Amino acid sequence: MKHIFSILLIGLMLFAVGCAESDNAGGDTETTVKTMDEYRAEAAEKITEENAEAELEKLEAEITDDE
């Protein structure tokens, strides 16, 4: 009877430790999603009239590399 109680106690402790670890694991990886307005603002800062042609060429190169 003592062995069964010991096994149950160890199992309960392992379960409790496993649950505590899984609760912390989810908090570290937050996913952020940009809105369309944020993408537009970022593009407006990055792409100017002076470098528009170069940025277009970069995008075209990325597209052809993906194919």
N, C-alpha and C positions, 0 to 999 in steps of 0.2 A: 504494500500500500504506500509506503514511503517513496518508493521509486516512481510510482505513477504520479504522486503529488509533485515530486521533484521535476519530472519531465514536463508536466503541465505548467509549472512555475517558470521553467526555462523557456518553454514555448511562448508563454505570455510575455516574458521580458523581451524576447527576440522580436515578437510582433510589435510591441510598443516602440522599440528602437527603430524598426523598419518604417513605421508610420511617421515617426518624428523626422527621419531623414527625407522621406518623400514630401512632407509638408514644406521643408526648406528648399528643396530642389526647384520647385515651381516658381518661387519668388525671385530667383536670380535672373531668369530669362524673360524679360518683358519685351513684347513685340510692339513696336510703334508703327503706326500707319500714317503716311502723309496724305493730306488732303490735296485736291486739285489746285487750290489756291497756293498751297505751300510749294508744289512743284512749279507752278508758274512764277512765283517770286524767286525761286532758286534759279530758274532758267533766265529770268530777266537780269539777274546779277551776273550769271556766268556767260551769257551770250550777248555780245554787244554788236553794233554795226561793224566795228573793226574786225572782229574775229568770227563773224557769222559763217563765212565761207569755210574757215578751218574747222569749226564745230560741225558743220554739215558733212564735211569730208570724214571726220572722225566717226560720226554716226553711220555713214554709208559703209565705212570700213568694218565697223562692228557687225553690221547686218550681213555683209558678205562673208565675214569670218564665221558667223553662226551657221551659215548654210552649208 
